[in-house]
């Protein structure tokens, strides 16, 4: 296991600046997730750590040792790709042991390493099969097994679940998290899926346009987003956000007063945010009209409109309302978020 340190990392592709001086410390044994929209630079940062991209400026250190000029094979890392990258002409066992074969390890060492990884990942029945004979989830486990066999200081995952169906993604999330808890190996995981980030990470770095917007534990980011970008990116369904003016202990907007527990200068232009589960239906409150009801079993997602603005309300159980009905909603003031309208920073 090892710590990882990025210091003032910059990356340019010609005249295009991709990363703008990122600094990030990852602790020994930590599961760090880099999350953000496509093009934010998260995969580029991971590839630089892996030695697959050159560094324009700054330093990357693994276990206190600067690795800028080290080849990928000398960094003691193992990477799991989105595309599995398995050799089609090799069996599962041969794929998993190939990196050790390249190191010229002995046959017994290779066999022991493959057997251990297969046991951890429940791949023992498939060691003699070829990749074409496996499902997508089994192939991804083989790719993970190939990484485990190397016994690296750091695991790198680059959107490994993107090619799997929804049900299998949920199962594989649990498998990867359980694997980390068992091996305690430092892990850097890249995804654009914030649910993956929330459920798997010890800490999350939310990236946008080549910068880290906020770094913290999953629930810290969810409960106290630093700015509008983080507030709207973390959470599903996304936070409801709209413009208003701060008046005493509330925000005046959409023909109503929206309560909050924060203080801001009187008359300041702000943006008010409230998550769907922190809006509830009531006998009195802010009038709204229901547009769409989406039952999901244990929960119901309701799309409604207030003063020309669309809102999402998430309720437990079954909804007795239908499209076109007039209702009242009440926001929970303690869970309301207020952001400066100009800068987007949380107040």
PAMAR-548051 format. One line per field, with one value per residue (C-alpha): residue in one letter; x, y, z. Coordinates in steps of 0.1 Angstrom, whole numbers. Example, Ala and Ser with C-alpha at 12.3 -4.5 7.8 and 13.67 -1.06 7.14 Angstrom:
REM residues 2
rest: (A S)
X: (123 137)
Y: (-45 -11)
Z: (78 71)
END
This chain:
REM residues 347
rest: (X X X X X X X X X X X X X X X X X X X X X X X X X X X X X X X X X X X X X X X X X X X X X X X X X X X X X X X X X X X X X X X X X X X X X X X X X X X X X X X X X X X X X X X X X X X X X X X X X X X X X X X X X X X X X X X X X X X X X X X X X X X X X X X X X X X X X X X X X X X X X X X X X X X X X X X X X X X X X X X X X X X X X X X X X X X X X X X X X X X X X X X X X X X X X X X X X X X X X X X X X X X X X X X X X X X X X X X X X X X X X X X X X X X X X X X X X X X X X X X X X X X X X X X X X X X X X X X X X X X X X X X X X X X X X X X X X X X X X X X X X X X X X X X X X X X X X X X X X X X X X X X X X X X X X X X X X X X X X X X X X X X X X X X X X X X X X X X X X X X X X X X X X X X)
X: (0 11 1 -3 4 -4 12 3 -4 -9 -16 -17 -26 -10 -26 -55 -51 -68 -56 -50 -26 -43 -31 -45 -32 -45 -39 -24 -53 -79 -106 -105 -131 -125 -159 -171 -187 -171 -141 -134 -99 -104 -93 -63 -52 -55 -35 -8 -6 -4 24 3 3 32 30 32 40 39 49 32 46 38 48 69 88 84 74 73 102 94 80 45 59 82 55 40 5 -22 -50 -84 -98 -134 -128 -115 -85 -83 -62 -88 -64 -56 -77 -88 -60 -34 -48 -46 -11 3 18 37 49 63 82 97 82 83 55 46 45 22 -1 -4 -11 -38 -54 -55 -71 -96 -106 -112 -133 -151 -135 -122 -147 -138 -100 -99 -124 -117 -129 -155 -171 -177 -204 -195 -194 -172 -148 -146 -138 -110 -96 -97 -81 -52 -46 -48 -23 3 -1 4 8 -21 -51 -64 -99 -110 -148 -147 -185 -196 -201 -223 -261 -278 -283 -248 -233 -249 -236 -201 -200 -205 -178 -152 -160 -158 -125 -110 -122 -105 -72 -69 -50 -49 -74 -81 -114 -126 -163 -189 -216 -221 -241 -210 -189 -213 -216 -180 -157 -140 -135 -146 -129 -155 -138 -149 -130 -96 -100 -112 -144 -146 -129 -146 -165 -196 -222 -202 -205 -241 -250 -227 -218 -193 -209 -237 -218 -212 -248 -263 -239 -240 -274 -300 -325 -306 -311 -339 -323 -338 -331 -344 -337 -328 -353 -347 -349 -362 -357 -384 -389 -416 -443 -436 -412 -388 -376 -339 -316 -287 -279 -272 -272 -308 -317 -288 -294 -291 -299 -320 -315 -336 -332 -363 -365 -366 -398 -430 -467 -488 -523 -509 -476 -464 -490 -479 -493 -484 -471 -458 -460 -434 -440 -409 -423 -409 -406 -425 -409 -432 -425 -444 -444 -443 -444 -430 -402 -401 -394 -389 -403 -393 -418 -418 -445 -473 -486 -523 -519 -523 -512 -530 -538 -532 -512 -491 -455 -434 -396 -376 -357 -329 -320 -323 -291 -284 -258 -244 -260 -229 -201 -222 -204 -225 -235)
Y: (0 36 72 93 130 153 187 216 193 209 193 210 193 218 252 235 236 206 206 238 232 203 194 163 140 104 85 50 26 52 47 80 87 114 124 149 154 142 164 176 160 132 104 125 129 91 84 107 88 56 70 69 107 131 158 194 208 197 164 131 110 74 66 97 89 113 92 118 102 66 43 29 -6 8 26 -5 3 -18 -3 -16 -2 4 -19 -49 -52 -90 -111 -131 -160 -165 -183 -165 -180 -170 -134 -130 -143 -126 -96 -120 -140 -107 -102 -137 -149 -187 -210 -217 -179 -173 -202 -191 -155 -165 -190 -163 -137 -163 -173 -136 -129 -163 -170 -205 -222 -200 -202 -225 -204 -177 -141 -147 -174 -149 -123 -87 -88 -119 -102 -72 -95 -111 -76 -69 -103 -94 -63 -82 -107 -80 -70 -34 -4 14 3 26 22 41 40 2 -3 19 -11 -31 -31 -13 -44 -56 -22 -22 -57 -48 -16 -38 -63 -35 -19 -53 -60 -28 -35 -69 -59 -23 -12 25 29 58 54 76 78 103 85 104 74 52 80 84 46 36 64 72 107 123 149 167 179 205 221 209 219 203 221 203 175 156 126 117 129 160 169 160 180 210 215 243 258 254 231 205 210 202 174 154 139 120 135 167 196 221 255 289 326 349 378 373 388 383 345 335 339 357 340 327 346 329 331 301 296 289 288 308 346 368 406 420 423 401 383 346 311 289 252 224 187 167 147 180 192 177 179 197 213 248 263 271 264 242 222 185 177 142 114 86 57 36 13 23 59 82 110 139 167 199 235 266 301 288 268 230 211 175 162 127 111 77 53 57 91 98 128 130 153 187 186 217 210 228 220 229 231 220 252 234 216 246 258 294 304 338 344 360 336 305 300 286 312)
Z: (0 -5 -4 -36 -39 -68 -65 -89 -118 -151 -185 -219 -252 -275 -268 -250 -212 -196 -160 -141 -112 -93 -58 -41 -13 -11 21 23 19 9 -17 -36 -64 -90 -104 -128 -163 -195 -204 -169 -169 -144 -168 -179 -142 -137 -169 -157 -124 -144 -166 -198 -202 -199 -172 -184 -149 -113 -96 -88 -59 -49 -13 -12 -44 -73 -104 -131 -150 -142 -168 -161 -155 -127 -107 -90 -100 -117 -139 -147 -179 -191 -221 -200 -224 -222 -246 -266 -274 -237 -211 -179 -159 -186 -188 -150 -148 -179 -160 -137 -167 -182 -150 -155 -122 -115 -125 -89 -80 -110 -102 -65 -75 -100 -76 -49 -71 -86 -50 -40 -71 -74 -108 -100 -123 -152 -152 -183 -203 -229 -227 -254 -233 -204 -196 -193 -155 -155 -179 -157 -127 -148 -155 -117 -111 -134 -113 -80 -91 -95 -58 -66 -43 -60 -79 -107 -121 -152 -155 -152 -150 -180 -203 -179 -176 -147 -125 -130 -122 -88 -81 -93 -72 -41 -53 -59 -25 -8 -26 -13 23 20 4 19 -12 -21 -49 -73 -91 -120 -129 -143 -123 -90 -75 -80 -63 -33 -26 -30 -19 13 -2 -34 -55 -77 -108 -134 -163 -150 -114 -82 -71 -37 -19 10 23 3 28 35 -2 -3 29 25 -12 -16 -47 -72 -94 -66 -53 -87 -97 -64 -57 -78 -86 -88 -63 -72 -78 -86 -83 -56 -32 4 29 66 72 38 1 -19 -53 -76 -57 -24 6 9 45 52 83 69 71 41 35 31 -5 -19 -51 -43 -56 -34 -35 -20 -26 -38 -5 15 -1 12 4 30 36 33 20 -15 -43 -71 -100 -106 -141 -140 -114 -116 -92 -85 -58 -25 -36 -60 -80 -87 -112 -105 -115 -93 -109 -142 -126 -126 -94 -84 -51 -39 -15 3 -6 -32 -43 -44 -67 -105 -133 -133 -96 -74 -43 -16 -8 22 21 52 62 80 47 24 6 -3 -28 -40 -74 -88 -77 -71 -37 -8 18)
END
